[in-house]
């Protein structure tokens, strides 16, 4: 009897059930499906992508301040451990540093007045001896010390002692010809001090002078101590000038000027002379010397038979005339520049040059 297609398929199905035991399907425990070790058809979507199925999210708590111990809650740092300073009252360390820097120790009165710009220490000592200085209403004595808050009167001017942590002010001025370096002039000529900014206390002190017909660099400061140090002859600060003369220096004249020429107030000499060119009868030279006697450059050239037609100071020690500073204009140094000038002044040593 020939089998029909229906009976044949039924026979094959029965034989397959007897030869291949049925695989038991087990459900993994928990909320996540485990991916089969091999094969692809029986894997779940989470196993095929390599991710795990998340558990059903719990209801979120109401928004507000997180409870202690939960995620997002800030932990209190224990004292002595890192981070404890954030939760405790902090001290303004910058203010402490500034306060310590400006702490005032008692200082001698003539030094305080010199720093305030009233003059040199010797001038202040003379005023104190003459009884023109008072401290808190009492006549001052030489050597007395003052504290912060004391009231000092110099003539009709009053000074309140403050911590000396602030830097003095320093100004560079390009002096033109036709101005005098003085506050009082019987002839009523223009004064360089009229071009400077006004001060609430103290006064501007000129470091060195230039005569009426000389132009160039002038330095002003509110510190009498700084001015006195830079002008004192014992330190012999370098001065550099641009000089225009009628005629030309010969080798013999240059030798005389560098070796020394005798003037009415003593011998003077240039440390160096450098030719700078010129047109026609006028020749320019750069000269350097270590003193600041009255009209000393002009008198030295006159001593060798030459006339100075123009004179300009271009440098005083470490400070040079700024090339863009116009005549009659001034430039105030910033803190870093002022500190550099003070460091240079402190580093100056008495000259040991032979006269």
Buried (B, 14 or more C-beta within 10 A) or exposed (E): EEEEEEEEEEEEEEEEEEEEEEEEEEEEEEEBBBBEEEEEEEBEEBBEEEEEEEEEEEEEEEEEEEEEEEEEEEEEBEEEEEEEEEEEEEEEEEEEEEEEEEEBEEBBBBBBBBBBBBBBBEBBBBBBEEEBBBBEEEEBEEEBEBEBEBEBBBEEEEBEBBEBEEBBBBBBBBBBBEBBBEEEEEEEEBBBBEBBEEEEEBBBBBBBBBEBBBBBBBBBBBBBBBBBBBBEEEBBBEBBBBBBBEBEBEEEBBEBBBEBBEBEEEEBBBBEBEEEEEEEEBBBBBBBBBBBBEBBBBBBBBBBEBEBBBBBBBBBBBBEBEEEBEEBEBBBBEEEBBEBBBEBBEEBEEBEEEE
